Amino acid sequence: MKKLFGLLVHLFVFYSQLFAQSFTMEEIGKFTFPSELTSDRSGTQLAWAMYEQGMRNVYYAKAPDFNPEKLTSFDKDDGQEITGLRFSQDGNWLIFVRGGDHGGYLYSSTVNVDNLPTLPKVEIWKINLTTQAISIIGEGDDLVVGPGSTLAFLKSGKVFTIDLAKDLDPSQLFDIKGSVNSMEFSPDGKSLAFTVNRGGHQLLGIYRDAEKPIQFIAPSFHRYSQPKWSPDGSKLAFIKTLGGTGAAFPLLEPRHAPWEIWHAYVATGEAKMLWKAPETLRGSYRSFFFSYPNENELVFESYHDGWQHLYALDLQSKKETLLTPGDYMVEQIKLSPDGNRVVFSANYGPSEADKDRRHIGSVDLKSKQLNWETTGAGIEAYPVALANGNLAYFSATAQRPHLVTVKKEDKTQVLQSNLIPADFPEKQLITPKQVKFTAADGTTVYGQLFEKEGGSSQKPGVVFVHGGPQRQMLLGWSYMDYYTNTYALNQYLAEMGFVVLSVNFRLGIGYGYEFHRPAYGYYQGAVEYQDVKAGGEFLANLPQVDGDKIGIYGGSYGGYLTALALARDSDLFKVGVDIHGVHDLDGRYDLPEGYEIAPDYEKAKEIAWNSSPISDLDTWTSPVLFIHSDDDRNVNVSQTTNLIRRFDELKKPYEFILIPGDTHHWMKWENMIRVSNETANFLQNHLMD
């Protein structure tokens, strides 16, 4: 009788949870995700790409009403992304790249998620904004607009140009030894500054026309990057870093990586250093925003005060001015078309929870006045400055996915709410809570807790570990496409009855340099795993969580930490899903040819091995599901292939899913949904009655 009663109780709980579940992964997977937001030089036209269930299209809106128009009609879930979207300088054309995987290391390589016999191409498209006619220019990538309707782009490391208004094929602008990797037209459009990789060094050159020799600016055995013209075209600023390979310094000893800002007079080629990063570990980190907004100053991003901040550098006095003071990081930085202000997103606000959000800030470069354009419980990202001090950006909440938003004075206008499908479960989504806990070495770690009200008094728990690792998970929909997927999955797991903890472990961004760049991280000791384990223990000790039913999942770097968790602490983490993780780190140190070897080479190899999941397979007893695609450009599929071979040799059980043709970022929506469903089902099968 007692057994029958117990069985009935279990059935009641099971069916209560089943019927309480109000949406599917397919439904929440119908989130909207905009990208590539851009404006024209007048600040009156906007364009962006929109992702809808694997279909990616270009939308357009113009002042004053900003009513969106769909300009393309790509109607298949075919994995062909849209990037590089921008207006021509005359504002009459839109240009974009279709194809590739620009989050991967081989982004100009074709993506063939449907495994077609004929490979798709990475191609440049143009849209005539007067007639809305669309056509293909040809293969290429890395677009740069020039005067009027001129476009320059790269193909196989060479520079090609085309006049968008003329019905002509692109032509190669010039030939040169090495691979060109960045370029910028002069303000008058008559010259093109570019950098070309020559192996151990990188030169900065200026092309003028087919008759004049290329001018190299202060050629040296160093590496030059990010050339920026002065507004009058008489000067160039650029970044200078070390060239060559250098001595075999100790591998485990943190070292300063120097970088400098240089300035050159184009007429003479004379160059001089304007600014040198402090010779500290904080000063080593070079961020990518660098601009020449006016004749008096440069604006750049640096980490040398412990936070990713914006600075103005006076060209006469060489004095730097901090533009964004405070304990927060800035990212997604854009200069306004008139060069008078800089806009950015930052994890700043009056609430402690704003550490795990994004809001929009701006700096007036004349007065150096810092203004916060948005605040509150939402997520705002990727701002673009418009005319008359207005703004456009992406905005989301904990429930509503990202949409383009226009701010005019104090009023905001959210565009395309109609694109959110009727069956998208916006009203059923929960608001994650900010939590913090302490790792074994005393480090404070932040996370987001996803929990649906009601249900069992003892719920199973799941730890989610993000990838990157230079990422930060937020208290709302992520502004990164990969993490819109995982945010949706975390919401779905909470809907199923799990309590989910998303851990912002060390090596992630948003909490200062020392958190972002800790000693002994990754292959030098995996110190960040302490944060993941502490997260599992925190979750297990919550009163509403069954501490004997804790699972873990993560992708990429999160897959690495998931594998570490299962290998080292199977008693805590009862089950896991390892999605395209890294498993063998001793290959980080290849034995160099020649005589000179770092004095701690053998020790570094040993620590890298001990930081790898494969070194702890003897204690790995938890069930695992391995998932990997075999066109992964970020983590080679061999990382999972080789681990599975070891499992086979040790006769350890496992489950697996291999997805042919897709990449690291699940370019095909159908594959993303499958991976999420399989992850949820595997965790459910092992952690729920």
C-alpha positions as CSV (number, residue, x, y, z in Angstrom):
1,M,0.0,0.0,0.0
2,K,2.8,2.4,0.9
3,K,4.6,1.6,-2.4
4,L,1.4,2.3,-4.3
5,F,0.9,5.6,-2.5
6,G,4.5,6.6,-3.3
7,L,4.0,5.7,-6.9
8,L,0.9,7.8,-7.1
9,V,2.7,10.7,-5.5
10,H,5.5,10.5,-8.0
11,L,3.0,10.3,-10.9
12,F,1.2,13.3,-9.5
13,V,4.3,15.4,-9.2
14,F,5.4,14.3,-12.7
15,Y,2.1,15.2,-14.4
16,S,1.8,18.4,-12.4
17,Q,5.1,19.5,-13.7
18,L,4.3,18.3,-17.2
19,F,1.0,20.2,-17.4
20,A,2.5,23.3,-15.7
21,Q,4.9,23.6,-18.6
22,S,3.3,26.3,-20.8
23,F,5.7,26.7,-23.7
24,T,8.2,24.7,-25.8
25,M,11.8,25.3,-26.8
26,E,10.6,25.9,-30.4
27,E,8.3,28.7,-29.2
28,I,10.8,30.5,-27.1
29,G,13.4,29.9,-29.8
30,K,11.4,32.3,-32.0
31,F,13.1,35.3,-30.4
32,T,14.0,38.3,-32.6
33,F,17.7,39.2,-32.8
34,P,18.8,42.4,-34.6
35,S,22.4,43.1,-35.5
36,E,24.6,45.3,-37.7
37,L,22.8,48.6,-36.7
38,T,24.2,51.4,-38.7
39,S,23.3,55.0,-39.8
40,D,24.3,57.2,-42.7
41,R,26.5,60.2,-42.5
42,S,23.6,62.5,-42.0
43,G,22.2,60.6,-39.1
44,T,18.8,60.4,-40.7
45,Q,18.8,56.9,-42.1
46,L,19.0,53.6,-40.2
47,A,19.6,50.0,-41.3
48,W,20.0,46.7,-39.5
49,A,19.8,43.0,-40.0
50,M,17.1,40.9,-38.3
51,Y,17.3,37.2,-37.4
52,E,13.9,35.4,-37.4
53,Q,14.0,31.7,-36.9
54,G,17.1,31.3,-39.1
55,M,16.0,33.8,-41.7
56,R,18.2,36.9,-41.9
57,N,17.1,40.1,-43.7
58,V,17.9,43.7,-44.0
59,Y,15.6,46.4,-42.7
60,Y,15.6,50.2,-43.3
61,A,14.1,53.2,-41.6
62,K,14.5,57.0,-42.0
63,A,13.7,60.1,-40.0
64,P,11.5,61.5,-38.8
65,D,9.1,58.6,-38.4
66,F,11.6,55.6,-38.6
67,N,9.0,53.3,-40.0
68,P,10.8,50.0,-40.8
69,E,10.9,48.6,-44.4
70,K,12.1,45.1,-45.2
71,L,14.5,45.4,-48.1
72,T,15.5,41.7,-48.7
73,S,13.5,38.5,-49.0
74,F,15.8,35.7,-47.8
75,D,13.2,33.1,-46.7
76,K,15.2,30.0,-45.8
77,D,16.9,28.8,-42.6
78,D,20.2,28.3,-44.6
79,G,22.8,29.6,-42.2
80,Q,23.9,32.5,-44.4
81,E,24.6,35.4,-42.0
82,I,24.5,39.1,-42.8
83,T,27.4,41.3,-41.7
84,G,29.2,44.5,-42.7
85,L,26.0,46.4,-43.3
86,R,26.7,50.1,-44.0
87,F,25.6,53.1,-46.1
88,S,27.6,54.5,-48.9
89,Q,29.0,58.0,-48.2
90,D,26.4,59.6,-50.4
91,G,23.6,57.8,-48.6
92,N,22.1,56.2,-51.7
93,W,23.2,52.7,-51.2
94,L,23.3,49.9,-48.6
95,I,26.0,47.3,-48.8
96,F,26.4,44.1,-46.9
97,V,28.2,40.7,-46.8
98,R,26.1,37.5,-47.0
99,G,27.7,34.3,-45.9
100,G,30.6,33.1,-43.7
101,D,30.8,32.9,-40.0
102,H,32.2,36.2,-38.7
103,G,32.4,34.9,-35.1
104,G,34.8,32.2,-36.2
105,Y,38.5,32.3,-37.1
106,L,37.9,31.5,-40.8
107,Y,35.0,34.0,-41.2
108,S,35.4,34.4,-44.9
109,S,35.2,30.7,-45.5
110,T,31.9,29.4,-46.8
111,V,29.2,28.0,-44.5
112,N,27.3,25.0,-45.8
113,V,24.9,24.0,-43.0
114,D,22.6,22.2,-45.5
115,N,25.5,20.1,-46.9
116,L,24.7,21.2,-50.4
117,P,26.8,19.6,-53.3
118,T,27.5,23.2,-54.4
119,L,29.1,25.4,-51.7
120,P,27.4,28.7,-50.9
121,K,29.6,31.8,-51.5
122,V,30.6,34.7,-49.2
123,E,29.4,37.6,-51.3
124,I,28.9,41.3,-51.2
125,W,25.4,42.6,-52.0
126,K,24.2,46.2,-52.8
127,I,20.7,47.8,-52.4
128,N,19.8,50.9,-54.4
129,L,17.8,52.9,-51.8
130,T,16.0,54.9,-54.5
131,T,14.6,51.9,-56.4
132,Q,15.2,49.2,-53.7
133,A,16.8,47.0,-56.4
134,I,19.1,44.4,-55.0
135,S,22.1,42.8,-56.8
136,I,25.3,40.8,-56.0
137,I,28.6,42.6,-56.5
138,G,30.7,39.4,-56.1
139,E,32.8,37.5,-53.6
140,G,34.6,39.5,-50.9
141,D,34.5,40.8,-47.4
142,D,35.8,43.6,-45.0
143,L,33.9,46.5,-46.6
144,V,35.1,50.1,-46.5
145,V,33.1,53.0,-48.1
146,G,34.8,55.7,-50.0
147,P,33.8,59.0,-51.6
148,G,30.3,59.2,-53.1
149,S,29.3,55.7,-54.1
150,T,32.7,54.1,-54.0
151,L,33.3,50.8,-52.1
152,A,36.5,49.1,-51.3
153,F,36.7,45.5,-50.0
154,L,39.2,42.6,-49.5
155,K,39.3,39.4,-51.3
156,S,42.1,36.9,-50.5
157,G,44.1,39.7,-48.8
158,K,43.9,42.0,-51.8
159,V,42.1,45.4,-52.2
160,F,39.3,45.7,-54.8
161,T,37.1,48.7,-55.5
162,I,33.8,49.4,-57.3
163,D,31.6,52.3,-58.0
164,L,28.1,51.2,-56.8
165,A,26.3,53.6,-59.2
166,K,28.0,52.1,-62.3
167,D,27.2,48.8,-63.8
168,L,30.8,47.5,-63.8
169,D,32.6,44.6,-62.2
170,P,35.0,45.2,-59.2
171,S,38.6,45.8,-60.1
172,Q,41.8,45.2,-58.1
173,L,43.1,48.5,-56.9
174,F,46.7,47.5,-56.5
175,D,48.9,44.5,-55.9
176,I,51.3,44.1,-53.0
177,K,53.3,41.5,-51.2
178,G,51.6,40.3,-48.1
179,S,48.0,40.3,-47.0
180,V,46.1,43.6,-46.5
181,N,44.0,43.5,-43.3
182,S,42.7,47.0,-42.7
183,M,42.1,50.2,-44.7
184,E,40.6,53.6,-44.5
185,F,39.9,56.3,-47.2
186,S,41.3,59.8,-46.7
187,P,38.6,62.5,-46.0
188,D,38.9,63.7,-49.6
189,G,38.7,60.1,-50.9
190,K,41.8,60.4,-53.0
191,S,44.1,58.2,-50.8
192,L,43.7,54.9,-49.1
193,A,45.7,54.1,-45.9
194,F,46.1,50.4,-45.3
195,T,48.1,47.9,-43.2
196,V,49.7,44.9,-44.8
197,N,51.0,41.8,-42.9
198,R,54.5,40.8,-44.0
199,G,55.0,38.0,-41.5
200,G,56.8,39.2,-38.4
201,H,56.1,42.8,-39.1
202,Q,53.2,44.8,-40.4
203,L,53.5,48.0,-42.5
204,L,51.3,51.1,-42.9
205,G,51.0,52.2,-46.5
206,I,49.2,54.9,-48.5
207,Y,47.9,54.2,-52.0
208,R,47.1,57.3,-54.2
209,D,46.8,56.2,-57.8
210,A,48.2,53.7,-60.3
211,E,51.1,56.0,-61.3
212,K,52.5,56.9,-57.8
213,P,54.5,54.4,-55.7
214,I,52.9,53.3,-52.5
215,Q,54.2,55.4,-49.6
216,F,55.1,53.5,-46.5
217,I,54.8,55.5,-43.2
218,A,57.9,55.1,-40.9
219,P,58.6,51.5,-42.0
220,S,60.0,49.4,-39.1
221,F,60.3,45.9,-37.8
222,H,57.2,46.4,-35.7
223,R,53.5,45.9,-36.3
224,Y,51.3,48.9,-37.2
225,S,47.5,48.7,-37.1
226,Q,44.2,50.7,-37.0
227,P,45.3,53.7,-39.2
228,K,43.1,56.8,-38.7
229,W,43.1,59.9,-40.8
230,S,42.9,63.4,-39.3
231,P,39.8,65.3,-40.4
232,D,41.9,67.5,-42.8
233,G,43.7,64.5,-44.2
234,S,47.2,65.7,-43.5
235,K,48.0,63.3,-40.7
236,L,47.6,59.6,-39.7
237,A,47.4,58.1,-36.3
238,F,48.0,54.4,-35.7
239,I,48.8,51.8,-33.1
240,K,52.3,50.3,-32.8
241,T,53.2,47.0,-31.2
242,L,56.2,44.7,-31.1
243,G,57.0,42.6,-34.1
244,G,58.8,39.3,-34.4
245,T,58.7,36.4,-31.9
246,G,61.0,37.6,-29.1
247,A,63.0,35.6,-26.5
248,A,61.8,32.4,-24.8
249,F,60.7,34.1,-21.6
250,P,59.2,32.0,-18.8
251,L,55.8,30.8,-20.0
252,L,54.1,31.0,-16.6
253,E,55.3,34.5,-15.8
254,P,52.9,37.3,-16.6
255,R,54.6,39.9,-18.8
256,H,53.7,43.4,-19.9
257,A,52.8,43.6,-23.7
258,P,53.7,47.2,-24.8
259,W,51.6,49.2,-27.2
260,E,51.9,52.8,-28.3
261,I,49.9,55.5,-30.2
262,W,51.9,57.1,-33.0
263,H,51.2,60.1,-35.2
264,A,52.6,60.8,-38.7
265,Y,52.6,63.7,-41.1
266,V,51.5,62.3,-44.5
267,A,53.5,64.8,-46.6
268,T,56.9,63.9,-45.1
269,G,56.2,60.5,-43.6
270,E,57.7,61.7,-40.3
271,A,56.2,59.9,-37.3
272,K,56.5,60.2,-33.6
273,M,55.1,58.6,-30.5
274,L,52.2,60.4,-28.8
275,W,51.3,58.0,-26.0
276,K,52.7,54.8,-24.5
277,A,50.7,52.4,-22.4
278,P,51.8,52.1,-18.8
279,E,54.3,49.2,-18.3
280,T,51.9,47.3,-16.2
281,L,49.8,44.2,-16.7
282,R,46.7,46.4,-16.8
283,G,48.4,48.6,-19.4
284,S,49.1,45.5,-21.6
285,Y,45.5,45.0,-22.6
286,R,44.8,46.8,-25.9
287,S,41.2,47.4,-26.8
288,F,40.0,48.1,-30.3
289,F,38.3,51.5,-30.3
290,F,40.6,54.2,-31.7
291,S,39.3,57.3,-33.4
292,Y,40.5,60.7,-34.8
293,P,37.3,62.8,-34.2
294,N,38.8,66.3,-34.6
295,E,42.1,68.1,-35.3
296,N,42.9,68.5,-31.6
297,E,42.6,65.0,-30.1
298,L,42.4,61.2,-30.4
299,V,39.9,59.1,-28.5
300,F,40.9,55.6,-27.5
301,E,39.9,52.7,-25.2
302,S,42.3,51.3,-22.6
303,Y,42.3,49.1,-19.5
304,H,45.2,50.7,-17.7
305,D,43.2,52.0,-14.7
306,G,41.7,48.6,-14.1
307,W,38.5,49.2,-16.1
308,Q,37.8,49.3,-19.8
309,H,37.4,53.1,-20.2
310,L,37.5,55.8,-22.9
311,Y,40.3,58.4,-22.9
312,A,40.9,61.6,-24.9
313,L,44.5,62.4,-25.9
314,D,45.4,66.0,-26.5
315,L,47.7,66.1,-29.6
316,Q,49.6,69.2,-28.4
317,S,50.1,68.5,-24.7
318,K,49.9,64.7,-25.0
319,K,47.8,64.8,-21.9
320,E,45.2,62.0,-21.5
321,T,41.7,62.7,-20.1
322,L,39.5,60.0,-18.6
323,L,36.1,60.3,-20.3
324,T,34.2,57.6,-18.4
325,P,35.2,57.5,-14.8
326,G,33.9,54.9,-12.5
327,D,34.0,51.1,-11.7
328,Y,32.4,49.9,-14.9
329,M,33.4,48.8,-18.4
330,V,32.5,50.4,-21.7
331,E,32.1,48.6,-25.0
332,Q,30.3,48.8,-28.4
333,I,31.7,52.3,-28.9
334,K,30.7,54.5,-31.8
335,L,31.6,58.0,-32.9
336,S,28.8,60.3,-34.1
337,P,28.8,61.2,-37.8
338,D,29.8,64.8,-36.9
339,G,32.6,63.7,-34.6
340,N,31.3,65.7,-31.7
341,R,30.3,62.8,-29.4
342,V,31.0,59.2,-28.5
343,V,28.3,56.8,-27.6
344,F,28.8,53.4,-25.9
345,S,27.2,50.8,-23.7
346,A,28.3,50.1,-20.1
347,N,27.4,48.0,-17.1
348,Y,26.6,51.1,-15.0
349,G,23.6,52.4,-13.1
350,P,22.3,53.3,-9.6
351,S,21.5,49.7,-8.7
352,E,23.9,46.9,-7.8
353,A,22.1,44.8,-10.3
354,D,23.3,47.2,-13.1
355,K,26.6,45.4,-12.9
356,D,24.8,42.7,-14.9
357,R,23.0,44.9,-17.3
358,R,23.9,47.3,-20.1
359,H,22.9,50.9,-20.5
360,I,23.8,53.6,-23.0
361,G,26.1,56.5,-22.2
362,S,27.5,59.4,-24.3
363,V,30.3,61.9,-24.0
364,D,30.3,65.3,-25.6
365,L,33.9,65.7,-26.8
366,K,33.8,69.5,-26.7
367,S,32.7,69.8,-23.0
368,K,33.8,66.3,-22.0
369,Q,30.3,66.0,-20.4
370,L,29.3,62.4,-19.7
371,N,25.6,61.7,-20.0
372,W,23.6,58.5,-19.3
373,E,21.0,58.1,-22.0
374,T,19.2,55.0,-20.6
375,T,18.7,53.4,-17.2
376,G,16.4,51.0,-15.5
377,A,15.9,47.2,-15.5
378,G,16.4,46.7,-19.3
379,I,19.3,45.9,-21.5
380,E,20.4,48.4,-24.0
381,A,23.3,47.8,-26.4
382,Y,25.1,48.8,-29.7
383,P,24.2,52.5,-29.8
384,V,24.3,54.6,-33.0
385,A,24.3,58.4,-32.9
386,L,21.6,60.1,-35.0
387,A,21.1,63.7,-36.1
388,N,20.0,66.3,-33.5
389,G,21.4,64.4,-30.6
390,N,19.1,61.4,-31.1
391,L,20.1,57.8,-30.7
392,A,19.3,54.3,-31.9
393,Y,20.2,51.1,-30.1
394,F,19.0,47.6,-29.3
395,S,16.9,47.2,-26.3
396,A,15.5,44.2,-24.4
397,T,14.0,43.2,-21.0
398,A,14.1,40.0,-19.1
399,Q,11.0,39.0,-21.1
400,R,11.1,40.8,-24.4
401,P,14.0,40.0,-26.8
402,H,16.0,42.7,-28.5
403,L,14.5,45.1,-30.9
404,V,15.8,48.3,-32.5
405,T,14.8,51.4,-30.4
406,V,15.0,55.0,-31.4
407,K,15.4,57.7,-28.7
408,K,14.3,61.2,-29.7
409,E,14.8,63.8,-26.9
410,D,13.1,62.0,-23.9
411,K,10.8,59.7,-25.9
412,T,11.7,56.2,-27.0
413,Q,10.2,54.3,-30.0
414,V,10.6,50.5,-30.1
415,L,10.5,49.3,-33.7
416,Q,9.1,46.0,-35.0
417,S,7.3,44.7,-32.0
418,N,5.0,43.1,-34.5
419,L,7.8,40.7,-35.5
420,I,7.6,38.9,-32.2
421,P,5.4,35.8,-33.0
422,A,2.0,35.4,-31.3
423,D,3.1,32.2,-29.7
424,F,6.4,33.6,-28.3
425,P,6.0,33.1,-24.5
426,E,6.9,36.6,-23.4
427,K,4.4,36.8,-20.6
428,Q,5.5,33.4,-19.2
429,L,9.2,34.3,-18.9
430,I,10.7,34.9,-15.5
431,T,13.0,37.7,-14.4
432,P,16.4,36.2,-13.3
433,K,17.8,37.4,-10.0
434,Q,21.3,38.6,-9.3
435,V,23.1,36.4,-6.8
436,K,26.7,36.4,-5.6
437,F,28.7,33.8,-3.8
438,T,32.3,33.2,-2.7
439,A,34.9,30.9,-4.4
440,A,37.3,28.8,-2.3
441,D,40.1,31.4,-2.5
442,G,37.7,34.3,-1.4
443,T,36.8,35.7,-4.8
444,T,33.3,37.1,-5.1
445,V,31.5,35.7,-8.0
446,Y,28.2,37.0,-9.6
447,G,25.5,35.0,-11.3
448,Q,21.9,35.0,-12.4
449,L,19.3,32.7,-10.9
450,F,16.4,31.5,-13.0
451,E,13.5,30.0,-11.1
452,K,9.8,29.7,-11.8
453,E,7.5,30.1,-8.8
454,G,5.6,27.1,-7.5
455,G,6.3,23.5,-8.4
456,S,8.2,21.0,-6.2
457,S,9.6,22.1,-2.9
458,Q,12.9,20.3,-3.9
459,K,13.8,21.1,-7.5
460,P,16.8,19.8,-9.4
461,G,19.4,22.4,-10.2
462,V,21.5,23.2,-13.3
463,V,24.6,25.3,-13.6
464,F,25.1,27.1,-16.9
465,V,28.7,28.0,-17.9
466,H,29.2,30.5,-20.7
467,G,31.9,30.5,-23.3
468,G,34.4,33.0,-24.5
469,P,35.5,33.3,-21.8
470,Q,35.6,37.1,-22.2
471,R,31.8,37.3,-21.8
472,Q,29.2,38.4,-19.2
473,M,25.8,37.0,-18.8
474,L,23.1,39.5,-18.0
475,L,19.8,39.9,-16.2
476,G,17.9,39.9,-19.5
477,W,18.2,38.9,-23.1
478,S,21.8,39.0,-24.3
479,Y,23.1,41.3,-27.0
480,M,25.2,38.4,-28.4
481,D,23.5,35.9,-30.8
482,Y,25.1,32.8,-29.2
483,Y,23.8,33.8,-25.8
484,T,20.3,34.6,-26.9
485,N,20.2,30.9,-27.5
486,T,21.4,30.0,-24.0
487,Y,19.3,32.6,-22.3
488,A,16.2,31.1,-24.1
489,L,17.4,27.6,-22.9
490,N,17.8,28.8,-19.3
491,Q,14.3,30.2,-19.4
492,Y,13.0,26.9,-20.8
493,L,14.8,24.9,-18.2
494,A,13.3,27.0,-15.5
495,E,9.9,26.5,-17.1
496,M,10.5,22.7,-16.9
497,G,11.0,23.0,-13.2
498,F,14.8,23.4,-12.8
499,V,16.5,26.1,-10.8
500,V,19.2,27.4,-13.1
501,L,22.3,29.3,-12.1
502,S,24.3,31.1,-14.8
503,V,27.8,31.7,-13.4
504,N,29.9,34.7,-14.4
505,F,33.3,33.1,-13.6
506,R,36.7,34.7,-13.6
507,L,38.2,35.5,-17.1
508,G,34.8,37.1,-17.9
509,I,34.3,40.8,-18.4
510,G,32.4,43.4,-16.4
511,Y,34.1,43.2,-13.0
512,G,37.5,44.8,-13.6
513,Y,40.9,43.8,-14.9
514,E,41.9,41.5,-12.0
515,F,38.7,39.4,-12.5
516,H,39.1,39.4,-16.3
517,R,42.8,38.5,-16.3
518,P,43.5,36.5,-13.1
519,A,46.8,34.7,-12.6
520,Y,46.7,30.9,-13.2
521,G,43.7,30.9,-15.5
522,Y,42.9,28.4,-18.2
523,Y,45.9,26.3,-19.3
524,Q,48.0,27.9,-16.6
525,G,46.0,26.4,-13.7
526,A,42.2,26.8,-14.4
527,V,41.7,28.9,-11.3
528,E,38.3,29.9,-12.7
529,Y,37.0,26.4,-12.1
530,Q,36.8,27.4,-8.4
531,D,34.0,29.8,-9.4
532,V,32.0,27.1,-11.2
533,K,32.4,24.6,-8.3
534,A,31.4,27.4,-5.9
535,G,28.3,28.0,-8.0
536,G,27.4,24.4,-7.9
537,E,27.7,24.3,-4.1
538,F,25.8,27.5,-3.8
539,L,23.0,26.1,-5.9
540,A,23.0,22.8,-4.0
541,N,22.6,24.6,-0.7
542,L,19.6,26.6,-1.7
543,P,16.6,25.4,0.4
544,Q,14.4,24.9,-2.6
545,V,17.0,22.8,-4.5
546,D,17.7,19.1,-4.2
547,G,21.5,19.1,-3.6
548,D,21.8,15.5,-4.9
549,K,20.4,16.6,-8.3
550,I,22.8,19.2,-9.7
551,G,23.6,19.1,-13.4
552,I,25.8,21.4,-15.6
553,Y,26.0,22.4,-19.2
554,G,28.0,24.9,-21.3
555,G,29.4,25.5,-24.7
556,S,32.9,26.3,-26.0
557,Y,34.8,27.5,-23.0
558,G,31.7,26.6,-21.0
559,G,32.1,23.1,-22.5
560,Y,35.6,23.0,-21.2
561,L,34.5,23.9,-17.7
562,T,31.6,21.5,-17.9
563,A,34.0,18.7,-18.7
564,L,36.3,19.8,-15.8
565,A,33.3,19.8,-13.4
566,L,32.3,16.3,-14.5
567,A,35.9,14.9,-14.4
568,R,36.8,16.5,-11.0
569,D,33.5,16.6,-9.1
570,S,31.1,14.0,-10.3
571,D,29.8,13.8,-6.7
572,L,28.5,17.3,-7.0
573,F,27.7,17.5,-10.7
574,K,25.6,14.4,-11.4
575,V,25.2,14.9,-15.1
576,G,26.4,17.3,-17.8
577,V,26.1,18.4,-21.4
578,D,29.5,19.3,-23.0
579,I,28.9,21.4,-26.1
580,H,31.9,21.9,-28.4
581,G,34.3,22.1,-25.4
582,V,38.1,22.1,-25.2
583,H,39.5,19.0,-23.5
584,D,43.3,18.8,-24.1
585,L,45.3,21.9,-23.3
586,D,48.9,20.6,-23.3
587,G,49.0,21.4,-27.0
588,R,49.0,25.1,-26.1
589,Y,52.8,24.8,-25.9
590,D,54.3,23.4,-29.0
591,L,57.9,22.3,-28.7
592,P,59.8,25.0,-30.6
593,E,62.5,24.2,-33.2
594,G,66.0,25.2,-32.3
595,Y,68.0,25.6,-29.2
596,E,66.2,28.2,-27.1
597,I,63.4,26.9,-24.9
598,A,61.6,28.7,-22.1
599,P,63.1,27.7,-18.8
600,D,59.7,26.6,-17.4
601,Y,58.6,24.8,-20.5
602,E,58.2,21.4,-18.9
603,K,56.4,22.8,-15.9
604,A,54.1,24.8,-18.1
605,K,53.3,21.6,-20.1
606,E,52.5,19.7,-16.9
607,I,50.2,22.5,-15.6
608,A,48.4,22.6,-19.0
609,W,47.9,18.9,-18.8
610,N,46.6,19.1,-15.3
611,S,44.3,21.9,-16.3
612,S,42.7,19.6,-19.0
613,P,39.6,17.5,-18.4
614,I,41.4,14.5,-20.0
615,S,43.9,14.4,-17.0
616,D,41.0,13.5,-14.6
617,L,39.1,10.8,-16.6
618,D,39.6,8.3,-13.8
619,T,37.3,10.2,-11.5
620,W,34.7,11.1,-14.2
621,T,31.6,9.0,-13.4
622,S,28.8,11.3,-14.3
623,P,26.7,10.7,-17.4
624,V,27.6,13.1,-20.2
625,L,26.2,14.1,-23.6
626,F,28.8,15.4,-26.1
627,I,27.6,17.8,-28.9
628,H,29.8,19.2,-31.6
629,S,29.5,20.3,-35.2
630,D,32.2,19.3,-37.6
631,D,32.8,22.6,-39.3
632,D,33.6,24.4,-36.0
633,R,36.0,27.3,-36.7
634,N,36.5,28.1,-33.0
635,V,37.0,24.8,-31.3
636,N,38.2,22.0,-33.6
637,V,35.9,19.0,-33.6
638,S,39.0,16.9,-32.9
639,Q,38.8,18.2,-29.3
640,T,35.7,16.1,-28.8
641,T,36.7,13.3,-31.2
642,N,39.9,12.6,-29.2
643,L,38.0,12.7,-25.9
644,I,35.4,10.3,-27.1
645,R,38.2,7.9,-28.2
646,R,39.6,8.0,-24.7
647,F,36.1,7.2,-23.4
648,D,35.9,4.3,-25.8
649,E,39.3,3.0,-24.7
650,L,38.3,3.2,-21.0
651,K,34.8,1.7,-21.8
652,K,33.1,4.7,-20.2
653,P,29.5,5.3,-21.2
654,Y,28.5,8.5,-23.0
655,E,26.0,9.9,-25.4
656,F,26.8,12.1,-28.4
657,I,25.4,14.2,-31.2
658,L,27.6,15.1,-34.2
659,I,26.1,17.8,-36.5
660,P,27.7,17.7,-40.0
661,G,28.2,21.1,-41.8
662,D,27.3,23.6,-39.1
663,T,29.8,25.8,-37.2
664,H,30.4,26.8,-33.6
665,H,27.5,29.3,-33.7
666,W,24.7,27.1,-34.9
667,M,24.1,29.1,-38.0
668,K,21.0,27.0,-38.8
669,W,18.1,27.7,-36.4
670,E,16.9,24.2,-36.7
671,N,20.2,22.9,-35.3
672,M,20.1,25.4,-32.5
673,I,16.7,24.2,-31.5
674,R,17.8,20.6,-31.7
675,V,20.8,21.2,-29.5
676,S,18.7,23.1,-26.9
677,N,16.0,20.4,-26.8
678,E,18.6,17.6,-26.6
679,T,20.3,19.4,-23.7
680,A,17.1,19.9,-21.8
681,N,15.9,16.3,-22.4
682,F,19.2,14.8,-21.3
683,L,19.2,16.9,-18.0
684,Q,15.5,16.0,-17.5
685,N,16.1,12.3,-18.0
686,H,18.8,12.2,-15.4
687,L,17.6,14.7,-12.8
688,M,13.8,14.5,-12.8
689,D,11.7,11.5,-11.8
